[in-house]
Amino acid sequence: MSDIDTDNMLADSARDYVLRGYGEAVRAESLADPHGCSARRWQEFADMGWLGLPVAETDGGLGGTMHDICTLSEALGQALVVEPFIACAVLGSGLLSLASDADVRAAWLPAMAEGGLRVAAARLPSGFAANHRSIVNRARAAASGYTLQGQDSLVPGGHGAHAYLVLATLDGGNETGVFLLPADAPGLSATPCTLLDGQHAVTLELDRAAGTLLYRGAPDVVLGRVEAVQARAAVAHCAQTVGSMQRAFDITIDYLKTRKQFGRPIASNQVVQHRLVDLFVEIAEARAVTYSAAAMLDQTVPPDRPTLRHQVAAARACVLQAAHLVWNEAVQLHGAIGMTDEYIVGQYVKRLVVAGSLHGSLEGAWEILAAGALDGAQADRG
């Protein structure tokens, strides 16, 4: 079977599921869940193989491509799925796969792929231009492992997670490490919070919290490996945002075709048609650059760090700029009803607004692109 056939099967199965089993009532149930993630729904994701898709076959998963993950994420974005697929299944499992100890990977990754365990990543250095000085947590060796001190804010998918992943500078400051902290670890405090679109998150406080070291090394080496995992999560999030944009666009078109003004549908107005064409083009471009970034991540030989950073920043900039235009136009073309929770497009508007802060800001992406352009210009002059 060809890769195209596999992609189509995955996309079709995801669309069938969200159309058949993830309507407004189901989403409302997940939003109202104390953990912001229905255990039954999460197990359904696992049973369909979705949670194992980002996990390598050697770690008990399916070893899906980045293109597969984006195809699924786009379908989940169209349905406004609440369950933290990207935060836990992509970012969480990706960071856990960095563990040097095979026993630790064996204890967690297969169970994550099967839906029995859920792990969320605490705040990592902002964007992809971060260095070790941006890491606020500190780790100190103890008799039974390490204790961590610090504070991490906004951990999407963290409410109800079985463990958290934290980046910290080891005592002495010469090395950086990735740590695993069970949710019930002494010294760990997780305070629930809710995002604008209703998704659940937590803020973490670490007060001599007990953690297990997964991976350590020179700061630049560790950040490079973490960056590669972040890149996968950021591109998957771009695909999810494209899905939400597409659905908001479709809802807006349906509304304009049925809503009449001065005796004719609003969609018959030429100015409105031009605005819709602009939205269509922006969404198409955002989808294209997202899957281009996914293709780079799927290359047999990984791209160098500056190239990866630039490509992911380009995808984020294109998608977040398009998302801003889509939600703004959706509200403008709907009028006041577009801002209400009672009308479905209002929920998409909130999801698109939140998208601009979960994996770095639009401004941060522009800064990376600008820095890359300046470096290129200096190299040409040299």
Long-range contacts (C-beta under 8 A, 24 or more apart in sequence): 3-65, 3-67, 6-68, 7-67, 7-68, 7-71, 10-68, 10-71, 10-72, 11-71, 11-72, 11-74, 11-75, 13-48, 14-50, 14-71, 14-72, 14-75, 14-76, 15-75, 15-78, 17-44, 17-48, 18-75, 18-76, 18-78, 18-79, 18-81, 19-79, 22-79, 22-81, 24-344, 27-79, 27-80, 27-81, 27-82, 30-82, 30-83, 31-82, 31-198, 31-199, 34-159, 34-160, 35-159, 35-160, 35-200, 36-82, 36-84, 36-157, 36-159, 36-160, 36-194, 36-199, 36-200, 36-201, 37-82, 37-83, 37-84, 37-118, 37-157, 37-159, 37-160, 37-200, 38-83, 41-83, 42-83, 42-115, 42-118, 43-115, 45-83, 45-85, 45-89, 45-115, 46-113, 46-114, 46-115, 46-116, 47-115, 50-85, 50-89, 51-85, 51-89, 51-112, 51-113, 51-114, 51-115, 52-113, 52-114, 53-89, 54-89, 54-90, 54-93, 54-94, 54-232, 55-93, 55-97, 55-109, 55-110, 55-112, 55-113, 56-97, 59-97, 59-105, 59-106, 59-109, 59-110, 59-113, 60-106, 60-109, 60-110, 60-113, 60-114, 61-93, 61-109, 61-110, 61-113, 62-113, 65-294, 65-298, 66-232, 66-235, 66-236, 66-294, 66-295, 66-297, 66-298, 67-291, 67-294, 67-295, 67-298, 69-232, 69-236, 69-239, 69-294, 70-235, 70-236, 70-238, 70-239, 70-290, 70-291, 70-294, 71-239, 73-236, 73-237, 73-239, 73-240, 73-243, 74-239, 74-240, 74-242, 74-243, 74-246, 74-287, 75-243, 76-240, 76-243, 77-239, 77-240, 77-241, 77-242, 77-243, 77-244, 77-245, 77-246, 77-247, 77-351, 78-243, 78-244, 78-246, 78-247, 79-243, 79-247, 80-197, 80-244, 80-247, 80-347, 80-348, 80-351, 82-198, 82-199, 82-200, 84-118, 84-120, 84-156, 84-157, 84-199, 86-233, 86-236, 86-237, 86-240, 87-120, 87-121, 87-155, 87-156, 87-157, 87-158, 87-233, 88-112, 88-118, 88-119, 88-120, 88-157, 88-161, 90-232, 90-233, 90-236, 91-120, 91-121, 91-229, 91-230, 91-232, 91-233, 92-118, 92-119, 92-120, 92-121, 92-157, 92-161, 92-165, 93-119, 94-229, 94-232, 94-233, 95-121, 95-165, 95-178, 95-214, 95-226, 95-229, 96-165, 96-180, 96-214, 97-229, 98-178, 98-214, 98-215, 98-225, 98-226, 98-229, 99-178, 99-180, 99-214, 99-215, 100-214, 100-215, 101-214, 104-180, 104-212, 104-214, 108-163, 108-180, 117-162, 117-163, 118-157, 118-160, 118-161, 118-162, 119-161, 119-162, 119-163, 119-164, 119-165, 119-180, 120-155, 120-156, 120-157, 120-158, 120-161, 120-163, 120-164, 120-165, 120-202, 121-155, 121-164, 121-165, 122-152, 122-155, 122-158, 122-164, 122-165, 122-166, 122-167, 122-204, 123-152, 123-153, 123-154, 123-155, 124-167, 124-226, 124-230, 125-167, 125-223, 125-226, 126-360, 126-364, 127-360, 127-361, 127-364, 127-365, 127-367, 127-368, 128-227, 128-230, 128-231, 128-309, 128-312, 128-313, 128-360, 128-368, 129-309, 129-364, 129-367, 129-368, 129-371, 130-223, 131-219, 131-220, 131-223, 132-169, 132-176, 132-219, 132-220, 132-223, 135-167, 135-168, 135-169, 135-176, 135-219, 137-166, 137-167, 137-168, 137-169, 137-206, 138-168, 138-169, 138-171, 139-168, 139-169, 139-170, 139-171, 139-177, 139-179, 139-211, 139-213, 140-170, 140-171, 141-170, 141-171, 142-210, 144-210, 145-210, 145-211, 145-212, 145-213, 146-177, 146-179, 146-210, 146-211, 146-212, 146-213, 147-187, 147-208, 147-209, 147-210, 147-211, 148-179, 148-181, 148-187, 148-206, 148-208, 148-209, 148-211, 149-206, 149-207, 149-208, 149-209, 150-206, 151-203, 151-204, 151-205, 151-206, 152-203, 152-204, 152-206, 153-203, 153-204, 154-193, 154-201, 154-203, 155-190, 155-201, 155-202, 155-203, 155-204, 156-195, 156-199, 156-201, 156-358, 157-200, 157-201, 158-190, 158-200, 158-201, 158-202, 158-204, 159-190, 159-192, 159-200, 159-201, 159-202, 160-200, 161-202, 164-188, 164-190, 164-204, 165-214, 166-204, 166-206, 166-211, 167-222, 167-226, 168-211, 169-219, 170-216, 174-218, 175-216, 175-217, 175-218, 175-219, 175-222, 176-216, 176-217, 176-218, 176-219, 176-222, 176-223, 177-213, 177-214, 177-215, 177-216, 177-217, 177-222, 178-213, 178-214, 178-215, 178-216, 178-222, 178-226, 179-211, 179-212, 179-213, 179-214, 180-211, 180-212, 180-214, 181-206, 181-209, 181-210, 181-211, 181-212, 185-209, 185-210, 185-211, 186-210, 195-354, 196-350, 196-353, 196-354, 197-347, 197-350, 197-351, 197-353, 197-354, 198-347, 198-350, 199-354, 224-305, 227-305, 227-308, 227-309, 228-302, 228-308, 230-359, 231-293, 231-297, 231-308, 231-309, 231-312, 232-297, 233-359, 234-312, 234-315, 234-316, 234-359, 234-360, 235-290, 235-293, 235-294, 235-297, 235-312, 235-315, 237-355, 237-358, 237-359, 238-286, 238-290, 238-293, 238-315, 238-316, 238-319, 239-287, 239-290, 239-291, 239-294, 240-355, 241-286, 241-319, 241-320, 241-323, 241-352, 241-355, 242-283, 242-286, 242-287, 242-290, 242-319, 244-323, 244-348, 244-351, 244-352, 244-355, 245-283, 245-286, 245-322, 245-323, 245-326, 245-352, 246-283, 246-287, 247-348, 248-326, 248-327, 248-330, 248-345, 248-348, 248-349, 248-352, 249-276, 249-279, 249-280, 249-283, 249-326, 249-330, 251-330, 251-344, 251-345, 251-348, 252-276, 252-279, 252-329, 252-330, 252-333, 252-334, 252-345, 255-333, 255-334, 255-345, 256-333, 266-333, 272-333, 275-329, 275-333, 278-325, 279-325, 279-326, 279-329, 282-321, 282-322, 282-325, 282-326, 283-322, 283-326, 285-318, 285-322, 286-318, 286-319, 286-322, 286-323, 289-314, 289-315, 289-318, 289-319, 290-315, 290-318, 290-319, 306-372, 306-375, 309-368, 309-372, 310-368, 310-369, 310-372, 313-365, 313-366, 313-368, 313-369, 313-372, 314-365, 314-369, 316-359, 316-360, 316-362, 316-365, 317-362, 317-365, 317-366, 317-369, 319-355, 320-355, 320-356, 320-361, 320-362, 320-365, 321-362, 323-352, 323-355, 323-356, 324-352, 324-356, 324-362, 326-352, 327-352, 327-353
